[in-house]
Amino acid sequence: MSQFRTSVPAVPLVQVTGGRGQCAALQQRIVRRARGALRRIGYDVRRLPDGQVGHELALLLERFEIDTVLDVGAGRGAYAALLRRGGFRGRIVSFEPRPALCRELRTAAADDDTWTVLPYALGNEPDDRSGAPRPADGTGARRLDELWEEITAPGERVFLRLDVPGRETRVIAGAGEFRDEIAGLQTGVSLPHGADGLPFDEALTLARGELGLTLMHVLPDVTDPASGRLLRCDLVLVEEDDPAEVSAAGAMSAHHPQPAFA
């Protein structure tokens, strides 16, 4: 039997009058019927246990020997914390330009020596705000290629995680000559055209055609509770290198100094 597993959070399937117990019982009956219908055509739907998403991501990062994760639009650090709980022990560089969130992010990373926090937005111009001068404290929009050699070491395999709806292509364009060194990508995509965020098909074209990445995993995010339609999900794509080449790259990185921000 095929296995279709989803990490979509629980949402009300229908609205009914009555107590919480009645609503929960109705939801359980609907779920049982839905699972029964899907099983008859060869599929099984199961809720991912807590921590399973982080564990599966960490397994992928380990399988493809990812050394460093660049977490763009990091917020309070939920994604980095998810990776740590899943078992990822590589370096994480989080980017968060909003001062209040950046302060919380620094607090979250304070006891983790391999988790760096930078107060930048990333784009494809030196300053992504139409030529406005950068703040004196050094924050503001930056290009990834300006920072690449400071936040990564030679030979490292780098995974780029984007949570910047509508700005994904600008961040990738800002990597410039280093785009070919992106070994993996996770980005949120929208399924209905015209919705906020990068369209699903455009994301696949970008990742496969321009970055040479292969789709490895889909993480459901937002569904329409009325129709059950998936509205937004995360795509996880990775470069499939020859194992010998990956091992050689890992050995090479072990003999180079750590990046300046480590």
C-alpha positions in Angstrom: 0.0 0.0 0.0 1.3 3.5 -0.8 2.1 5.7 2.1 1.1 9.4 1.9 2.2 11.1 5.1 1.3 14.7 6.0 2.4 17.1 8.7 -0.5 19.5 8.2 -1.6 20.8 11.6 -5.0 19.9 12.9 -7.7 22.2 11.7 -11.5 22.2 12.1 -13.0 20.1 9.2 -16.5 21.5 9.7 -18.2 23.9 12.1 -21.0 22.4 14.2 -23.0 23.6 17.1 -22.6 21.8 20.4 -19.9 21.0 22.8 -16.2 20.3 22.2 -16.8 16.6 22.6 -19.4 16.4 19.9 -17.2 18.3 17.5 -14.2 16.0 18.2 -16.3 12.9 17.7 -17.6 14.3 14.3 -14.1 15.0 13.2 -13.0 11.5 14.1 -15.8 10.0 12.1 -14.9 12.2 9.1 -11.2 11.2 9.3 -12.1 7.5 9.5 -14.3 7.7 6.5 -11.7 9.7 4.5 -8.9 7.2 5.4 -11.2 4.3 4.4 -11.9 5.9 1.0 -8.2 6.5 0.4 -7.2 3.0 1.4 -9.6 1.6 -1.1 -7.6 3.3 -3.9 -4.2 2.3 -2.4 -3.2 5.2 -0.1 -2.8 5.6 3.6 -2.9 9.0 5.4 -1.1 9.3 8.7 -0.4 12.3 11.0 3.3 12.8 11.5 4.3 12.4 15.2 5.7 15.5 17.0 9.3 16.0 15.9 9.0 13.8 12.9 9.3 16.7 10.4 12.6 17.9 12.0 13.9 14.3 12.1 13.1 13.7 8.4 14.7 17.0 7.4 17.8 16.2 9.5 18.0 12.8 7.8 18.0 14.4 4.4 20.6 16.9 5.4 22.8 14.1 6.7 22.2 11.9 3.7 23.4 14.6 1.3 26.2 15.8 3.7 25.0 19.3 4.2 27.4 21.3 6.3 25.7 24.6 6.7 22.1 25.8 6.6 21.3 29.4 5.7 18.0 30.3 7.3 16.6 33.4 5.5 13.6 35.0 7.2 14.3 33.1 10.4 11.8 34.9 12.6 12.2 33.7 16.2 14.3 30.7 15.2 11.6 28.0 15.0 13.1 26.4 11.9 16.6 26.2 13.4 15.2 24.8 16.6 13.3 22.2 14.6 16.5 21.0 12.9 18.3 20.8 16.2 15.5 18.7 17.7 15.6 16.5 14.7 19.4 15.9 15.2 21.1 18.2 12.7 24.5 19.2 14.2 25.9 21.3 11.4 26.2 25.1 11.3 23.2 27.3 11.0 23.3 31.0 9.9 20.0 32.8 10.5 19.0 36.0 8.9 16.4 38.2 10.5 16.2 42.0 9.9 13.3 42.9 12.2 14.9 44.1 15.4 12.4 42.7 17.9 12.5 39.2 16.3 16.3 39.4 15.9 16.7 40.0 19.6 14.5 36.9 20.4 16.5 34.9 17.8 19.8 35.9 19.4 18.5 34.7 22.7 17.4 31.4 21.2 20.9 30.9 19.7 22.9 32.1 22.7 23.9 28.6 23.9 24.6 27.1 20.5 28.1 27.7 19.3 27.3 26.7 15.8 24.3 28.9 15.3 25.0 32.4 14.1 22.5 35.2 13.8 22.8 38.1 11.4 20.4 41.1 11.3 20.1 41.3 7.5 17.4 41.0 4.9 18.7 39.5 1.7 17.9 40.6 -1.8 19.5 41.2 -5.2 20.7 44.8 -4.8 23.3 46.2 -2.3 20.3 47.7 -0.5 16.9 46.3 -1.5 15.0 49.4 -0.6 15.4 51.4 -3.8 18.7 53.0 -3.0 18.1 54.1 0.5 21.3 54.4 2.6 22.1 51.5 4.9 21.6 52.1 8.6 24.7 53.0 10.6 24.5 49.8 12.6 25.1 47.8 9.5 21.7 46.2 9.3 19.5 46.4 6.2 19.4 44.5 2.9 22.4 42.7 1.6 23.3 40.4 -1.3 24.2 36.9 -0.4 27.3 37.0 -2.6 28.6 39.8 -0.4 28.5 37.6 2.6 29.1 34.1 1.2 32.8 33.8 1.9 32.3 35.2 5.4 29.6 32.8 6.4 30.7 29.6 4.6 34.0 27.7 4.3 35.5 26.5 1.0 34.1 23.1 0.0 31.1 23.2 2.3 27.7 22.0 1.1 25.2 24.7 1.8 21.5 24.4 2.2 19.3 27.5 1.6 16.1 27.8 3.5 13.7 30.6 2.5 10.8 32.0 4.4 10.4 35.3 2.5 7.1 35.1 0.5 7.4 37.0 -2.7 11.2 37.6 -2.4 12.5 34.1 -3.1 13.9 34.9 -6.6 15.6 38.1 -5.4 17.4 36.2 -2.6 18.6 33.5 -5.0 19.6 36.1 -7.6 21.6 37.9 -4.9 23.8 34.8 -4.5 25.4 35.7 -7.9 28.4 33.6 -8.8 27.8 31.4 -5.7 24.4 30.1 -6.9 26.1 27.0 -8.2 27.3 26.2 -4.7 23.8 25.9 -3.3 23.5 22.2 -2.7 19.9 22.3 -1.4 16.9 24.5 -1.1 13.7 24.6 1.0 11.1 27.2 0.1 7.5 27.8 0.7 5.3 27.8 -2.4 1.7 28.6 -3.2 -0.5 26.3 -5.2 -3.2 28.7 -6.4 -1.8 31.1 -8.9 -2.0 34.7 -7.7 -1.6 33.8 -4.0 1.1 35.2 -1.8 4.4 33.5 -2.4 6.3 31.7 -5.2 4.0 29.6 -7.4 4.6 25.8 -7.2 5.6 25.4 -10.9 7.8 28.4 -10.9 9.7 27.2 -7.9 10.3 23.8 -9.5 11.5 25.4 -12.7 13.9 27.7 -10.8 15.3 24.9 -8.5 15.6 22.3 -11.3 16.6 24.4 -14.2 18.8 27.1 -12.7 20.1 25.4 -9.6 20.2 21.8 -10.7 18.3 20.5 -7.7 16.0 17.4 -7.4 12.7 17.4 -5.4 13.1 15.2 -2.4 10.3 16.1 0.0 7.1 18.1 0.3 5.9 19.5 3.6 2.2 20.5 3.7 1.7 23.8 5.4 -1.7 25.5 4.9 -5.0 23.9 3.8 -8.4 25.2 3.2 -10.5 23.7 6.0 -13.7 23.9 3.9 -12.4 22.1 0.9 -9.3 20.3 2.1 -7.3 21.9 -0.7 -3.6 22.4 -0.1 -2.9 26.1 -0.4 0.7 26.3 0.6 3.6 23.8 1.2 7.3 23.7 1.5 9.4 22.0 -1.2 12.8 20.5 -0.2 15.2 20.0 -3.1 18.8 18.7 -3.0 21.6 18.4 -5.5 22.3 14.7 -6.1 26.1 14.5 -6.3 28.2 11.4 -6.9 29.0 10.0 -3.4 32.7 10.1 -4.1 32.5 13.8 -5.0 30.5 14.5 -1.9 33.1 12.8 0.3 35.9 14.6 -1.4 34.2 17.9 -0.8 33.7 17.0 2.8 37.4 16.2 3.2 38.4 19.4 1.5 36.2 21.5 3.9 37.8 19.8 6.9 41.2 21.3 6.0 40.1 24.9 5.6 39.6 27.5 8.3 36.2 28.3 9.7 34.3 31.2 8.2 34.6 34.6 9.8 31.1 34.6 11.4 31.4 31.0 12.8 
